[in-house]
Amino acid sequence: MPFYEYVAVDLEKGCRICVKGFELRRPIDRPALENCLLCKQPVKKKITRVNTPKITKPLSVSDAKKAGFTVLEKRDEGVYERQ
């Protein structure tokens, strides 16, 4: 489940939580939150960074084997064999 960040629409009417902004973990298929859970004031979803894995080097054959992948090597035209 992804994390979503929300902040109060009107910063003067919100509580101390929604004025600063808060994170909420929700399933993707649920609609966006419309009101703060504490003060019931309207909130909006913030656009935030996306967390992606960082791969610093290309995966080697041994890394692929350790991860459980089957590594094939091309022998002839259209013929592959396991390594």
CNS distance restraints for C-alpha pairs under 8 A (distance, minus, plus):
assign (resid   1 and name CA) (resid  25 and name CA) 6.34 0.50 0.50
assign (resid   1 and name CA) (resid  26 and name CA) 5.93 0.50 0.50
assign (resid   1 and name CA) (resid  27 and name CA) 5.13 0.50 0.50
assign (resid   1 and name CA) (resid  28 and name CA) 6.83 0.50 0.50
assign (resid   2 and name CA) (resid  25 and name CA) 5.79 0.50 0.50
assign (resid   2 and name CA) (resid  26 and name CA) 6.28 0.50 0.50
assign (resid   2 and name CA) (resid  27 and name CA) 6.75 0.50 0.50
assign (resid   2 and name CA) (resid  28 and name CA) 7.10 0.50 0.50
assign (resid   3 and name CA) (resid  23 and name CA) 6.25 0.50 0.50
assign (resid   3 and name CA) (resid  24 and name CA) 5.51 0.50 0.50
assign (resid   3 and name CA) (resid  25 and name CA) 4.37 0.50 0.50
assign (resid   3 and name CA) (resid  26 and name CA) 6.52 0.50 0.50
assign (resid   4 and name CA) (resid  23 and name CA) 5.48 0.50 0.50
assign (resid   4 and name CA) (resid  24 and name CA) 5.25 0.50 0.50
assign (resid   4 and name CA) (resid  25 and name CA) 6.19 0.50 0.50
assign (resid   4 and name CA) (resid  26 and name CA) 7.26 0.50 0.50
assign (resid   4 and name CA) (resid  45 and name CA) 7.00 0.50 0.50
assign (resid   4 and name CA) (resid  46 and name CA) 7.56 0.50 0.50
assign (resid   5 and name CA) (resid  21 and name CA) 6.77 0.50 0.50
assign (resid   5 and name CA) (resid  22 and name CA) 5.57 0.50 0.50
assign (resid   5 and name CA) (resid  23 and name CA) 4.36 0.50 0.50
assign (resid   5 and name CA) (resid  24 and name CA) 6.30 0.50 0.50
assign (resid   5 and name CA) (resid  45 and name CA) 5.82 0.50 0.50
assign (resid   5 and name CA) (resid  46 and name CA) 5.44 0.50 0.50
assign (resid   5 and name CA) (resid  47 and name CA) 7.54 0.50 0.50
assign (resid   5 and name CA) (resid  48 and name CA) 7.23 0.50 0.50
assign (resid   6 and name CA) (resid  18 and name CA) 7.13 0.50 0.50
assign (resid   6 and name CA) (resid  21 and name CA) 5.44 0.50 0.50
assign (resid   6 and name CA) (resid  22 and name CA) 5.49 0.50 0.50
assign (resid   6 and name CA) (resid  23 and name CA) 6.36 0.50 0.50
assign (resid   6 and name CA) (resid  24 and name CA) 7.72 0.50 0.50
assign (resid   6 and name CA) (resid  43 and name CA) 6.17 0.50 0.50
assign (resid   6 and name CA) (resid  44 and name CA) 5.47 0.50 0.50
assign (resid   6 and name CA) (resid  45 and name CA) 4.46 0.50 0.50
assign (resid   6 and name CA) (resid  46 and name CA) 5.52 0.50 0.50
assign (resid   7 and name CA) (resid  18 and name CA) 5.15 0.50 0.50
assign (resid   7 and name CA) (resid  19 and name CA) 5.96 0.50 0.50
assign (resid   7 and name CA) (resid  20 and name CA) 6.67 0.50 0.50
assign (resid   7 and name CA) (resid  21 and name CA) 4.24 0.50 0.50
assign (resid   7 and name CA) (resid  22 and name CA) 6.62 0.50 0.50
assign (resid   7 and name CA) (resid  43 and name CA) 5.40 0.50 0.50
assign (resid   7 and name CA) (resid  44 and name CA) 5.64 0.50 0.50
assign (resid   7 and name CA) (resid  45 and name CA) 6.60 0.50 0.50
assign (resid   7 and name CA) (resid  46 and name CA) 6.82 0.50 0.50
assign (resid   8 and name CA) (resid  14 and name CA) 5.82 0.50 0.50
assign (resid   8 and name CA) (resid  18 and name CA) 5.07 0.50 0.50
assign (resid   8 and name CA) (resid  19 and name CA) 5.25 0.50 0.50
assign (resid   8 and name CA) (resid  20 and name CA) 7.97 0.50 0.50
assign (resid   8 and name CA) (resid  21 and name CA) 7.00 0.50 0.50
assign (resid   8 and name CA) (resid  36 and name CA) 7.58 0.50 0.50
assign (resid   8 and name CA) (resid  41 and name CA) 7.14 0.50 0.50
assign (resid   8 and name CA) (resid  42 and name CA) 6.17 0.50 0.50
assign (resid   8 and name CA) (resid  43 and name CA) 4.28 0.50 0.50
assign (resid   8 and name CA) (resid  44 and name CA) 6.32 0.50 0.50
assign (resid   9 and name CA) (resid  14 and name CA) 7.93 0.50 0.50
assign (resid   9 and name CA) (resid  41 and name CA) 7.97 0.50 0.50
assign (resid   9 and name CA) (resid  42 and name CA) 5.81 0.50 0.50
assign (resid   9 and name CA) (resid  43 and name CA) 5.06 0.50 0.50
assign (resid   9 and name CA) (resid  44 and name CA) 6.03 0.50 0.50
assign (resid  10 and name CA) (resid  14 and name CA) 6.45 0.50 0.50
assign (resid  10 and name CA) (resid  42 and name CA) 7.65 0.50 0.50
assign (resid  11 and name CA) (resid  19 and name CA) 5.36 0.50 0.50
assign (resid  12 and name CA) (resid  19 and name CA) 7.85 0.50 0.50
assign (resid  13 and name CA) (resid  41 and name CA) 7.25 0.50 0.50
assign (resid  14 and name CA) (resid  18 and name CA) 5.90 0.50 0.50
assign (resid  14 and name CA) (resid  19 and name CA) 5.53 0.50 0.50
assign (resid  14 and name CA) (resid  39 and name CA) 6.84 0.50 0.50
assign (resid  14 and name CA) (resid  41 and name CA) 6.00 0.50 0.50
assign (resid  15 and name CA) (resid  19 and name CA) 6.04 0.50 0.50
assign (resid  15 and name CA) (resid  38 and name CA) 7.55 0.50 0.50
assign (resid  15 and name CA) (resid  39 and name CA) 6.03 0.50 0.50
assign (resid  16 and name CA) (resid  20 and name CA) 6.51 0.50 0.50
assign (resid  17 and name CA) (resid  21 and name CA) 6.16 0.50 0.50
assign (resid  17 and name CA) (resid  22 and name CA) 6.59 0.50 0.50
assign (resid  18 and name CA) (resid  22 and name CA) 6.19 0.50 0.50
assign (resid  18 and name CA) (resid  36 and name CA) 6.53 0.50 0.50
assign (resid  18 and name CA) (resid  43 and name CA) 7.36 0.50 0.50
assign (resid  26 and name CA) (resid  30 and name CA) 6.96 0.50 0.50
assign (resid  32 and name CA) (resid  45 and name CA) 7.32 0.50 0.50
assign (resid  33 and name CA) (resid  43 and name CA) 7.25 0.50 0.50
assign (resid  33 and name CA) (resid  44 and name CA) 7.54 0.50 0.50
assign (resid  33 and name CA) (resid  45 and name CA) 7.64 0.50 0.50
assign (resid  34 and name CA) (resid  42 and name CA) 5.68 0.50 0.50
assign (resid  34 and name CA) (resid  43 and name CA) 5.52 0.50 0.50
assign (resid  34 and name CA) (resid  44 and name CA) 6.71 0.50 0.50
assign (resid  35 and name CA) (resid  39 and name CA) 7.95 0.50 0.50
assign (resid  35 and name CA) (resid  40 and name CA) 4.95 0.50 0.50
assign (resid  35 and name CA) (resid  41 and name CA) 5.22 0.50 0.50
assign (resid  35 and name CA) (resid  42 and name CA) 4.33 0.50 0.50
assign (resid  35 and name CA) (resid  43 and name CA) 5.25 0.50 0.50
assign (resid  36 and name CA) (resid  40 and name CA) 4.63 0.50 0.50
assign (resid  36 and name CA) (resid  41 and name CA) 5.43 0.50 0.50
assign (resid  36 and name CA) (resid  42 and name CA) 6.27 0.50 0.50
assign (resid  36 and name CA) (resid  43 and name CA) 6.01 0.50 0.50
assign (resid  59 and name CA) (resid  63 and name CA) 5.84 0.50 0.50
assign (resid  59 and name CA) (resid  64 and name CA) 6.61 0.50 0.50
assign (resid  60 and name CA) (resid  64 and name CA) 6.27 0.50 0.50
assign (resid  61 and name CA) (resid  65 and name CA) 6.24 0.50 0.50
assign (resid  61 and name CA) (resid  71 and name CA) 7.00 0.50 0.50
assign (resid  62 and name CA) (resid  66 and name CA) 6.14 0.50 0.50
assign (resid  63 and name CA) (resid  67 and name CA) 6.22 0.50 0.50
assign (resid  64 and name CA) (resid  68 and name CA) 6.52 0.50 0.50
assign (resid  64 and name CA) (resid  69 and name CA) 5.43 0.50 0.50
assign (resid  64 and name CA) (resid  70 and name CA) 7.58 0.50 0.50
assign (resid  64 and name CA) (resid  71 and name CA) 7.24 0.50 0.50
assign (resid  65 and name CA) (resid  69 and name CA) 5.25 0.50 0.50
assign (resid  65 and name CA) (resid  70 and name CA) 6.47 0.50 0.50
assign (resid  65 and name CA) (resid  71 and name CA) 6.86 0.50 0.50
assign (resid  70 and name CA) (resid  82 and name CA) 7.18 0.50 0.50
assign (resid  71 and name CA) (resid  82 and name CA) 5.96 0.50 0.50
assign (resid  71 and name CA) (resid  83 and name CA) 5.90 0.50 0.50
assign (resid  72 and name CA) (resid  80 and name CA) 5.92 0.50 0.50
assign (resid  72 and name CA) (resid  81 and name CA) 5.36 0.50 0.50
assign (resid  72 and name CA) (resid  82 and name CA) 4.53 0.50 0.50
assign (resid  72 and name CA) (resid  83 and name CA) 5.73 0.50 0.50
assign (resid  73 and name CA) (resid  80 and name CA) 5.37 0.50 0.50
assign (resid  73 and name CA) (resid  81 and name CA) 5.39 0.50 0.50
assign (resid  73 and name CA) (resid  82 and name CA) 6.24 0.50 0.50
assign (resid  73 and name CA) (resid  83 and name CA) 6.28 0.50 0.50
assign (resid  74 and name CA) (resid  78 and name CA) 7.42 0.50 0.50
assign (resid  74 and name CA) (resid  79 and name CA) 5.99 0.50 0.50
assign (resid  74 and name CA) (resid  80 and name CA) 4.42 0.50 0.50
assign (resid  74 and name CA) (resid  81 and name CA) 6.54 0.50 0.50
assign (resid  75 and name CA) (resid  79 and name CA) 5.62 0.50 0.50
assign (resid  75 and name CA) (resid  80 and name CA) 5.58 0.50 0.50
assign (resid  75 and name CA) (resid  81 and name CA) 6.81 0.50 0.50
assign (resid  76 and name CA) (resid  80 and name CA) 7.22 0.50 0.50
